[in-house]
Amino acid sequence: MKPPLHAVELFFHVVHKGGEITVGKDPESGDQQIIKDVEMLTSNDIRQLGASHVHGILARYPDISRVTALRGYFKL
């Protein structure tokens, strides 16, 4: 896509209480599902992935608590 690109992205801090996380199915995607895998990661797991494998905001703020404290509009 060409700039300007407008996106709204939501990040959640979740606590695993039990059970298994599974990949759902998007009926609009048919056989071309976008999400191939899901897993629960700790903040340490995310830091170890490296900047090329995480969202830009997580590469900029490797301390996850700084990301969850952000409010309002910002541009990477």
C-alpha positions, 0 to 999 in steps of 0.5 A: 500500500502507498502512504498515507496508511491509517491503521488502528492497532490494539495491544492487550496484556493477557493472563493465561488462566488455563486451556489451550489457545487455538487458531480460529477460522475467518469465513471470509478468507476461505482456504486462504487463512491469514492467521496460520499459528497462535501462541502465548508469549512472555515479554521475554519471549517477544524480546528474543524474537528480534526487531525483524519479527515483531511489530515496530512499536515493540522493536522501538520499546522493548520494555513491554510496560512502556508499550502498555502505558502509551496513550493517544495517537503516535506515528512510528 
